[in-house]
Amino acid sequence: MKYLYSLLLSGMFFLTGLSAQSGEDSTGYNPGIRMFEKAVSTDDYIQAALYFEQLAEQYPGHWLVMYYAGLCYIQASYKAQGDKLKDEIMDKVQPLIDKAFRLKPGEPEIHVLQAFLYQSRMQVNPEFRGMSYSQKADASLKKVAAADPNNPRAYSLMGYNIYYTPAIFGGGAKNALPLFLKAREKFLAFVPELPFMPVWGGRENQEMINACYKTAK
């Protein structure tokens, strides 16, 4: 019985080691993050996504690997030419998000990525997808705000939702600006738990603040 208990205990530590992310994992994540930060084309982002998908073989229990692969594919879709290709690229993202959630259910950053995917899907065809996908994105972002009130990306994406909603329905630059400003405060105060945790969105958020002020003038 004592021997069996020892085996079970060692197995638990082994599984924990597979799923736990630590600062020592920076050597694995950093090359992919640099690829993501330097990417300028669809192919660049896809190469970064493929790096993270391959990294999953080294870190099979890391939700963050799936997260970054999905993020890279979403960014690749914005650089792609043609709605069909955009959708084909984004088709790769939901399975990655689903796997990330299985590895860490309820993780706020994964809900952020889910909302980003919904918004990106909406941008392909705002007229027909706007209401459905904006509501789905809003639901995901409310989960983030409830679980992690200091997540800056949640407020920034909320701002996007409002900004691209017609003013007659409570949207527009004027109503979105407070959310972008709140996001900026959160970005300035944000300290990632690990060196390779997500920090994206600050520059784009400032661009939206500038756009809101320009519209107001």
Sequence and secondary structure as in RCSB ss.txt:
>XXXX:A:sequence
MKYLYSLLLSGMFFLTGLSAQSGEDSTGYNPGIRMFEKAVSTDDYIQAALYFEQLAEQYPGHWLVMYYAGLCYIQ
ASYKAQGDKLKDEIMDKVQPLIDKAFRLKPGEPEIHVLQAFLYQSRMQVNPEFRGMSYSQKADASLKKVAAADPN
NPRAYSLMGYNIYYTPAIFGGGAKNALPLFLKAREKFLAFVPELPFMPVWGGRENQEMINACYKTAK
>XXXX:A:secstr
 HHHHHHHHHHHHHHHHHH   GGGHHHHHHHHHHHHH  SHHHHHHHHHHHHHHTTT TT HHHHHHHHHHHHH
HHHHSSSHHHHHHHHTTHHHHHHHHHHHSTT HHHHHHHHHHHHHHHHHSHHHHHHHHHHHHHHHHHHHHHH TT
 HHHHHHHHHHHHTS GGGT SHHHHHHHHHHHHHHHHH   SSTTS  TTHHHHHHHHHHHHHHH 
